[in-house]
Amino acid sequence: MVNVAILGFGVVGSGVAEVLSGNAGQIGRKAAESIRLKYILDVREFPDSPFADKFVKDFSVIEGDPDVDIVVETIGGVRAAKDFTERALKAGKSVVTSNKELVATHGYDLLRLAEEHGASYLFEASVGGGIPIIRPLNQCLAANEIEEIVGILNGTTNYILTRMIRAGLSFEDALKEAQHNGYAEQDPTADIEGHDACRKICILSSLAFGRHIYPSQVPTEGITGVTLADVAYAASGACKIKLLGRCIRRDDGKLYVYVAPHLVPDENPLSGVEDVFNAITVKGNAVGDVMFYGRGAGKLPTASAVVADVMDVAQHRRDRNSLRWGPGDPEAVVPAAGLASPWYVRTQAPAERVREVFGAVKALSRPGAQAGESAFVTSAMDQNALEEKLAALGAGSAKMRVLE
């Protein structure tokens, strides 16, 4: 018998309880262990819940119970979640989490703590919700030298961009619709400013390249500056706008890691990923491109990934199964400005002046363009070269990388 405690009874925590209860027979057979929910920690009252008899308000009850084998942390944030996770690991209890902020910020320290105390620390649900990506990256693709990871890592921003593209909604109206439909929080900052995607690409990069990559090392730009004009110009160039998290390994082993909106050509599979779906492409030197696709969030998809980790821990109780990566290195990540790519530019400079400064470009068009406005795609260049040319152009400009 494996006893589980859930910390937090919000969307994900309640989903975990439902999956553990509803699929108990199948879970037990596949894990070769009966898995029982013993406690749920939450400061709120849930008298009408079918799990009402399992609620406690004091974490020390869970911490001090030797029969609790696995703690599922779904509180979110860092402060309380980090404290409870550390205490659980020090008590020899394995921890499973969906908390991408905690893993991205303190993953190395928590993985090391788990190893020191003979416990496991697993976090499949922290990236991509129900999409399996952590375990395949760590196991199935382990024979590969990973060259690049690029993905649509946030369902809220992808939904907003899809509605701008498909329905012609402004960013503001698409955001309101996302909030109305429950896809965006009332405070959507973490999503629309790219912080959520940043945390996820940090976790993937750390796992793939063996060094803890911190959010502070990753330049991050959200989608608040994307306009319907940009959407229309992108369409004229057979592209769609997507917010991407990217990690690219240079020949010298250094990494470009960043988050930003991109123009994605229609022939690239990522361009067809719409609504709240996520997709992650991993390029290995042996396997080539592998794509993972599915719902990146949601109650039951995320709970599915959490419970799979619980089962994994239950199956490896005698030989703890924990992920590993090394400590952070300030020199591991180099400025993304050095990465050469084509660029999309929208500007008020006349077309002849654009040609004088940039030479040959791919001109874009849109119905109803303002007088004097032009948009184009440049040849491949790094950001420093682009900024020099934009300064010489002498006009206000919007810019985005084009995914090659």
Number of C-alpha atoms within 10 A of each C-alpha: 12 20 17 25 25 28 27 20 21 14 15 28 26 21 21 26 21 17 16 22 15 11 10 14 12 12 20 18 11 13 17 13 14 17 23 17 18 17 23 26 21 19 12 11 11 13 10 7 11 10 17 13 12 14 22 19 15 11 17 12 13 27 21 12 10 12 14 23 24 28 26 25 25 23 24 19 12 16 10 11 20 19 10 20 27 18 16 25 25 18 20 22 26 29 29 28 30 26 22 27 22 20 26 23 19 15 25 21 15 20 21 19 19 28 19 13 15 19 28 30 28 27 25 26 29 29 30 32 28 25 24 19 25 21 16 12 17 15 11 11 18 13 13 15 15 22 20 21 24 23 25 29 31 30 27 25 31 25 23 29 29 23 21 23 20 11 10 15 18 18 20 13 14 20 26 17 17 22 16 12 10 12 21 22 16 12 9 15 14 16 21 23 19 26 20 22 32 33 29 23 31 30 25 26 26 22 20 24 20 14 20 28 31 23 22 11 19 24 17 19 20 22 21 15 13 18 16 15 18 23 21 22 25 27 19 15 19 15 21 25 27 25 25 30 30 27 27 21 18 13 8 6 12 15 23 23 29 26 28 20 25 22 28 24 20 15 10 13 12 23 18 15 19 20 18 22 20 27 26 24 20 22 20 18 12 11 13 12 13 12 15 15 19 17 18 24 25 17 17 19 20 26 27 22 26 30 22 20 24 28 21 19 26 24 17 13 15 10 11 18 21 20 20 18 18 17 14 15 12 10 9 16 22 16 15 19 16 13 16 16 17 20 23 25 21 21 20 18 18 15 15 9 13 22 12 11 14 16 11 13 16 11 17 19 17 16 9 7 13 10 8 10 14 21 28 21 23 20 17 16 16 17 19 13 13 21 13 11 14 21 12 14 20 12 12 11 16 15 21 19 23 22 19 10
